[in-house]
Amino acid sequence: MIDSPVYPDELELLPVLVERAGFGVEGLLATHADWDHLLGRAAFPRAPLGCAETTAARLAVEPGRPQRELRDFDQRHYVERARPLSLPAAQPLPVPGYCEVGDSELELHAADGHTSDGMAVWIPWSGTLVCGDYLSPVEVPVISAGGSLDGYRATLARLRPLVQRAEAVVPGHGPVLDRERALDVLAQDEAYLEDLARRGADAALPPGRSGSEQRRLHAVNADRLA
């Protein structure tokens, strides 16, 4: 399982859905160390967690941070959970590199810029790209603390040839995209980041991503680059 849903009822349903689909979860992958991508253990408590070496390092130097941020989220949104999040020591994976799944391999590609760490996962047998917090049609590109504008742009450039081959692109926020829609979002994100670099807070937001929360995220981006 790559990344995770967030709410308890979603996590409780996952083992049932997996069983009905005829699959088994042998391990978890996280595209990066933000808390909302680390909740797979709530659904599959015995599964090992793998991530990029940069993500494993970030988790090691920020012990307890995902749990604190999850607790803050739950308090703000009145969410109750049966138990606190338990995170095992993550298995660091070389990125770029590969991760074996049975007789096949996942391709792991570096994806920093949104944060200081991260990877995107290419699933060659289905033509699927799982890209973490990139290529979202509902959220502006977010440069978090530790991320960088140059890193984000470099990641988009690395993702482009994968998107051009993809049958489906799965962003961390928003619906699954087909190739054409994902390429549109990628172009919009590149244009936004270029405008952000030139004009800061006056940059134009991507089409369809100009609500109050997206304006707040844009303001945070502009402050970080100021």
Protein Blocks (a to p, Z undefined) as FASTA:
>chain_A
ZZjdfbfklmmmmmmmmmmnopacfbdcdfbfcfklmmmmmmmmmbccdddfklmmmmmm
mghklmmmmmmmmmmnopacfbdcdddddddddddddddehjbccdddddehjbmbdcdd
ddfknopacehjghiakbccdddehiafklmmmmmmmmmmmmmmpmbdcdfbdcdddfkl
mmmmmmmmmmmmmmmmmnommpccdehiacfklmmmmmmmmmmmZZ
